[in-house]
Amino acid sequence: MSDTFNVTFGAFHKAHIGKHTIPEHISEPVLLMKKAHQDMHQALLRSGHLHVGYVPVTTVDFTPLIMYLTAEHFAEQWSVPIAWVLALPMDIKIDPAICYMNVKSDSVLQHHLKDGTVDDILYAAFLEGKDYGIVEQDEPFMFERDPVSEAFTQANGTALSAMADSHDLTAEEYVDEMFGDGTDDWSFPA
């Protein structure tokens, strides 16, 4: 049985341990959003005794977006799938003095292992590795996924197949048609 995922991903992790500077095209807008969030929080503190109008804005968490933008950048730079970067044991530091992603030397498996199952980002890295051609197609995933994650993706797959069938499309064609290329207009109600 082949084990290209563990070997290749392990070597990838080892090669990238340490700090990696986040480029300005990511850090500048993040710093702007961070400042805006701090300003809104201050506005909430100053006016909370009069109204709670700022509460919905101050509770927004941009962390997943920052992680994705950072992973997208390094995935392109390192020629790997985005999930490979997201699966690294890491932290991100965004501050006016320095912005970087720190890949820790911690064990990837220990980083993702909970109750005998692994986080689904490790499974995503495995699947995307197959799509990228850096994991063998017939290789099985050697870890146990969280049953809730498995049930959720199985239900999504079943629903997607039913919707695609109702339009005489394959699942891939349906996803392309329904979700396009990601250039959707972001309009906000005022």
C-alpha positions as CSV (number, residue, x, y, z in Angstrom):
1,M,0.0,0.0,0.0
2,S,1.3,3.4,-1.0
3,D,1.8,6.2,1.5
4,T,2.7,9.2,-0.7
5,F,0.5,11.6,1.3
6,N,2.3,11.1,4.6
7,V,5.7,11.1,3.1
8,T,5.2,14.0,0.7
9,F,3.2,16.1,3.1
10,G,5.7,15.4,5.9
11,A,8.6,16.5,3.8
12,F,6.6,19.6,2.7
13,H,5.9,20.5,6.4
14,K,9.6,20.0,7.4
15,A,10.8,22.2,4.5
16,H,8.6,25.1,5.6
17,I,9.1,25.2,9.4
18,G,9.8,28.8,10.4
19,K,8.6,32.3,9.7
20,H,7.3,33.4,6.3
21,T,6.6,37.1,5.6
22,I,3.1,37.9,4.5
23,P,3.1,40.2,1.5
24,E,1.8,43.7,1.6
25,H,-1.1,43.0,-0.7
26,I,-2.5,40.8,2.1
27,S,-1.2,42.6,5.2
28,E,-2.2,46.2,4.3
29,P,-6.0,45.5,3.8
30,V,-5.9,43.2,6.9
31,L,-4.3,46.0,9.0
32,L,-7.0,48.4,7.6
33,M,-9.8,46.0,8.6
34,K,-8.1,45.4,12.0
35,K,-8.0,49.2,12.7
36,A,-11.6,49.6,11.5
37,H,-12.7,46.7,13.8
38,Q,-10.9,48.4,16.7
39,D,-12.5,51.7,15.9
40,M,-15.9,50.1,15.8
41,H,-15.3,48.4,19.1
42,Q,-14.4,51.7,20.6
43,A,-17.6,53.3,19.2
44,L,-19.5,50.4,20.8
45,L,-17.8,51.0,24.1
46,R,-18.5,54.8,24.0
47,S,-22.2,54.4,23.0
48,G,-23.3,51.0,24.4
49,H,-25.3,52.8,27.1
50,L,-27.3,54.6,24.4
51,H,-27.7,51.9,21.7
52,V,-26.3,48.6,20.4
53,G,-26.1,49.5,16.8
54,Y,-22.4,48.6,16.5
55,V,-22.8,45.1,17.9
56,P,-23.3,43.2,14.7
57,V,-20.2,44.8,13.1
58,T,-17.9,44.3,16.1
59,T,-18.7,40.6,16.3
60,V,-17.4,39.7,12.9
61,D,-14.4,37.4,12.9
62,F,-12.0,37.9,9.9
63,T,-9.6,35.1,11.0
64,P,-10.7,32.5,8.5
65,L,-10.5,35.0,5.7
66,I,-7.0,36.1,6.7
67,M,-5.9,32.4,7.0
68,Y,-7.3,31.6,3.6
69,L,-5.7,34.6,1.9
70,T,-2.4,33.7,3.5
71,A,-2.7,30.1,2.5
72,E,-3.7,31.0,-1.0
73,H,-0.6,33.2,-1.4
74,F,1.9,30.5,0.0
75,A,0.2,27.7,-1.9
76,E,0.8,29.6,-5.1
77,Q,4.4,30.4,-4.1
78,W,5.1,26.8,-3.1
79,S,3.1,25.1,-5.9
80,V,0.9,23.1,-3.6
81,P,-2.9,23.0,-2.9
82,I,-4.3,25.6,-0.5
83,A,-5.4,22.9,1.9
84,W,-1.7,21.8,2.3
85,V,-0.9,25.2,3.7
86,L,-4.0,25.3,5.9
87,A,-3.2,21.9,7.3
88,L,0.3,23.1,8.6
89,P,0.5,23.7,12.3
90,M,0.9,27.4,12.1
91,D,-0.1,30.8,13.5
92,I,-0.4,34.1,11.7
93,K,0.8,37.5,13.2
94,I,-0.6,40.6,11.7
95,D,0.6,43.9,13.2
96,P,2.0,47.1,11.9
97,A,5.5,46.2,12.8
98,I,5.6,42.7,11.2
99,C,3.3,40.3,9.4
100,Y,4.2,36.7,9.1
101,M,3.0,33.1,9.1
102,N,4.9,30.9,11.5
103,V,4.9,27.2,10.6
104,K,5.6,25.3,13.8
105,S,7.6,22.1,14.1
106,D,4.8,20.4,16.0
107,S,3.6,17.1,14.7
108,V,1.0,17.6,12.0
109,L,-0.9,14.5,13.1
110,Q,-0.9,15.6,16.8
111,H,-2.0,19.1,15.7
112,H,-5.0,17.6,13.9
113,L,-5.8,14.6,16.1
114,K,-8.8,14.8,18.4
115,D,-10.6,11.8,20.0
116,G,-8.9,9.5,17.6
117,T,-10.1,11.3,14.5
118,V,-8.4,14.0,12.4
119,D,-9.6,17.5,11.4
120,D,-11.1,17.5,8.0
121,I,-8.5,20.0,6.7
122,L,-6.0,17.0,6.7
123,Y,-8.5,15.0,4.6
124,A,-8.9,18.1,2.3
125,A,-5.1,18.2,1.9
126,F,-5.1,14.5,1.0
127,L,-7.9,14.9,-1.6
128,E,-6.3,18.1,-3.1
129,G,-3.0,16.4,-3.2
130,K,-4.6,13.7,-5.4
131,D,-6.0,16.5,-7.7
132,Y,-2.6,18.1,-7.9
133,G,-0.9,14.8,-8.8
134,I,1.3,14.7,-5.7
135,V,-0.6,11.9,-4.0
136,E,-1.3,8.6,-5.8
137,Q,-4.8,8.3,-7.0
138,D,-5.4,4.8,-5.6
139,E,-4.0,5.7,-2.1
140,P,-6.5,5.3,0.7
141,F,-6.7,7.9,3.5
142,M,-4.9,6.3,6.5
143,F,-6.6,8.3,9.3
144,E,-10.1,8.2,10.7
145,R,-12.2,11.3,9.9
146,D,-14.7,12.8,12.4
147,P,-18.0,11.0,11.9
148,V,-19.9,14.3,11.9
149,S,-17.7,15.7,9.1
150,E,-18.2,12.4,7.2
151,A,-21.9,12.5,7.6
152,F,-22.1,16.2,6.6
153,T,-20.1,15.7,3.4
154,Q,-22.0,12.6,2.5
155,A,-25.3,14.5,2.9
156,N,-23.9,17.3,0.8
157,G,-22.8,14.9,-1.9
158,T,-26.2,13.2,-2.0
159,A,-28.0,16.6,-2.2
160,L,-25.7,17.8,-4.9
161,S,-26.2,14.7,-7.0
162,A,-30.0,15.0,-6.7
163,M,-29.9,18.7,-7.7
164,A,-27.5,18.0,-10.6
165,D,-29.6,15.0,-11.8
166,S,-32.7,17.2,-11.8
167,H,-31.0,19.5,-14.2
168,D,-29.5,16.7,-16.3
169,L,-26.0,17.7,-15.3
170,T,-23.1,16.1,-13.6
171,A,-22.2,17.2,-10.1
172,E,-19.2,19.1,-11.5
173,E,-21.2,20.8,-14.2
174,Y,-23.9,21.8,-11.6
175,V,-21.3,23.3,-9.3
176,D,-19.7,25.3,-12.1
177,E,-23.1,26.5,-13.3
178,M,-24.4,27.4,-9.9
179,F,-21.3,28.9,-8.3
180,G,-19.5,30.3,-11.3
181,D,-15.9,31.5,-11.1
182,G,-16.1,33.5,-7.9
183,T,-16.6,37.0,-9.5
184,D,-19.9,37.6,-7.7
185,D,-20.9,41.1,-6.9
186,W,-20.6,41.9,-3.2
187,S,-23.5,44.3,-2.5
188,F,-24.5,45.2,1.0
189,P,-27.9,46.4,2.0
190,A,-28.0,49.8,3.6
